[in-house]
Amino acid sequence: MEVRPRSMSRQHRLLWFVLTTAVYLLHQDVWFWSEARPLVLGFLPVGLAYHAGYCLLASVLLWGLTRFTWPAHLDEDARR
């Protein structure tokens, strides 16, 4: 199986940088620190629900980063 080098354009690099920065900034959720209400689904404090959603978003971002931006030369070194 031939491994082709992945090349990303400047726009793609900028897009991944902006997405990563946005997810980082979303982690700084100062707006839910002092409130346990409203309850999401009737039992889950809003801050906990926010972090559950954040974890899903971060997981999707990390999947995308490893799927689309992983350096191809690292795979070549592992096959030797």
N, C-alpha and C positions, 0 to 999 in steps of 0.2 A: 504494500500500500504506500503510495507516494504522499508525502506530507508537503503541501504547498504553503509557503509563507503567507500569513495573513497581513494584508496591508490596509491600514485605515486612513481615511482622508482626514483632513484637519477638521471638517465639520463633524465627523463621527466622534473624534476625540473630544471636541468641545461639548457635544451632546452628552457623552458619558460623564464628563467632568461636571456639567451643570446638573445632571440627574443625581450624581453622588453628593454634590454640595447641597442640593435640595433635600435629600433624605437626611443628611447630617443636620441641617437646620431644623427639619421637622422633629428631630429627636429632642430638641430643646423646648419642651412643652411646658412653659411656665404658666400657662393659662389654666391648667387643671390641678395645680399643686394644693390648693386649699379647699377644693370642692369635691365631695364624694357624690354629689347629686348633680344632674339627674342620673338615674340608674338606666343602663342600657339593657334591654330585654327584661326589665323589671328586677334584676338582681345583681347586675355587674356594674360596679362604679365606673364612671365615665373615664377616669384616668387609666384604669386597667384595660378597659375596652380600647382606648386610644393606643396603648402600648401593644395590645394584641394585633391591631391593624398595622401598627408601625413595624412589628416583627415580620408580618407577612410581606409588607412592602420592601423591607430590607432584604428578605430572602429572595424575592423576585429580582431585585437589583443585583445581588451577588450572583445569582444564576446567570443573569444577562452578561455581567462582566466576565465571568469565567467562560461562558459559551462564545461570546463574540469578540473579546479582547485578549484572550489568553495568547501569550507569545508562542508561535509555532516552533521556534527553535528549542523550547523546553521539551516538547514532545519528541523531537528528533534525538535529543540527548538521552532520553529515557529508553529509546528503542535500541541503542547501541550496546 
